[in-house]
């Protein structure tokens, strides 16, 4: 159906075959079981033969090796090539640039998921295990009680776009960075397709300029807590 939005997923994953890309896979499965009303048109990764490519082949999704330089021209070329309506960053580790509101690739159509509380645990170098290690260090210092799954629209600064979803994950006294990462990832897989569905079907939207101009559905909870 023509009215179903199309989504390009950008996922770095890992260099090793079969590792990484679980968020991408989860979005594809959700698009097929009805949780996500969208078509995943392709997935792009900076690793030519890594885990994302393995999963794309298994799922029958077109794979794009997105090579450097990751500059304004290359991002816009990727967007125009795929003709996607939205761009979901799911473990994409390269800085996004070239967000032009006059084009299809912009701060209204590009969004990201982050495995930690924003903005405190975001920015350059804050991805994957680096986030979980920093969160656990802050917990041991008595500064925080929760980690989080956050989703936000993307600007040209790492993890600084407006957050439209935050699920706070309780940190346990016996947690390690590894155990916390596993639990955060489980909640990512629960909520990423559901919130992505709201974004790509325009229930959650942003004008791309004023960080306080987010529009969300009536009764929508922007912040939730693990029971």
Secondary structure as the mmCIF struct_conf table of DSSP 4:
data_model
#
loop_
_struct_conf.conf_type_id
_struct_conf.id
_struct_conf.beg_label_comp_id
_struct_conf.beg_label_asym_id
_struct_conf.beg_label_seq_id
_struct_conf.end_label_comp_id
_struct_conf.end_label_asym_id
_struct_conf.end_label_seq_id
TURN_TY1_P TURN_TY1_P1 UNK A 2 UNK A 3
BEND BEND1 UNK A 4 UNK A 4
STRN STRN1 UNK A 6 UNK A 10
BEND BEND2 UNK A 15 UNK A 16
TURN_TY1_P TURN_TY1_P2 UNK A 17 UNK A 18
BEND BEND3 UNK A 20 UNK A 20
HELX_RH_AL_P HELX_RH_AL_P1 UNK A 22 UNK A 33
TURN_TY1_P TURN_TY1_P3 UNK A 34 UNK A 34
BEND BEND4 UNK A 35 UNK A 36
BEND BEND5 UNK A 38 UNK A 38
STRN STRN2 UNK A 39 UNK A 45
BEND BEND6 UNK A 46 UNK A 46
TURN_TY1_P TURN_TY1_P4 UNK A 48 UNK A 49
BEND BEND7 UNK A 50 UNK A 50
HELX_RH_AL_P HELX_RH_AL_P2 UNK A 51 UNK A 59
TURN_TY1_P TURN_TY1_P5 UNK A 60 UNK A 60
STRN STRN3 UNK A 63 UNK A 65
HELX_LH_PP_P HELX_LH_PP_P1 UNK A 67 UNK A 67
BEND BEND8 UNK A 68 UNK A 68
HELX_LH_PP_P HELX_LH_PP_P2 UNK A 69 UNK A 69
BEND BEND9 UNK A 71 UNK A 71
HELX_RH_AL_P HELX_RH_AL_P3 UNK A 72 UNK A 82
TURN_TY1_P TURN_TY1_P6 UNK A 83 UNK A 83
BEND BEND10 UNK A 85 UNK A 85
STRN STRN4 UNK A 86 UNK A 89
BEND BEND11 UNK A 90 UNK A 91
BEND BEND12 UNK A 94 UNK A 94
HELX_LH_PP_P HELX_LH_PP_P3 UNK A 95 UNK A 96
TURN_TY1_P TURN_TY1_P7 UNK A 101 UNK A 102
BEND BEND13 UNK A 103 UNK A 106
TURN_TY1_P TURN_TY1_P8 UNK A 107 UNK A 109
STRN STRN5 UNK A 110 UNK A 114
BEND BEND14 UNK A 115 UNK A 116
TURN_TY1_P TURN_TY1_P9 UNK A 118 UNK A 121
BEND BEND15 UNK A 123 UNK A 123
TURN_TY1_P TURN_TY1_P10 UNK A 124 UNK A 125
HELX_RH_AL_P HELX_RH_AL_P4 UNK A 128 UNK A 140
TURN_TY1_P TURN_TY1_P11 UNK A 141 UNK A 142
BEND BEND16 UNK A 143 UNK A 143
BEND BEND17 UNK A 145 UNK A 145
STRN STRN6 UNK A 146 UNK A 153
BEND BEND18 UNK A 156 UNK A 157
TURN_TY1_P TURN_TY1_P12 UNK A 158 UNK A 159
BEND BEND19 UNK A 161 UNK A 161
HELX_LH_PP_P HELX_LH_PP_P4 UNK A 162 UNK A 162
STRN STRN7 UNK A 163 UNK A 170
HELX_LH_PP_P HELX_LH_PP_P5 UNK A 171 UNK A 172
TURN_TY1_P TURN_TY1_P13 UNK A 173 UNK A 174
HELX_RH_AL_P HELX_RH_AL_P5 UNK A 177 UNK A 200
TURN_TY1_P TURN_TY1_P14 UNK A 201 UNK A 202
BEND BEND20 UNK A 203 UNK A 204
STRN STRN8 UNK A 205 UNK A 205
BEND BEND21 UNK A 208 UNK A 209
TURN_TY1_P TURN_TY1_P15 UNK A 211 UNK A 212
STRN STRN9 UNK A 215 UNK A 215
TURN_TY1_P TURN_TY1_P16 UNK A 218 UNK A 219
BEND BEND22 UNK A 222 UNK A 222
STRN STRN10 UNK A 223 UNK A 225
#
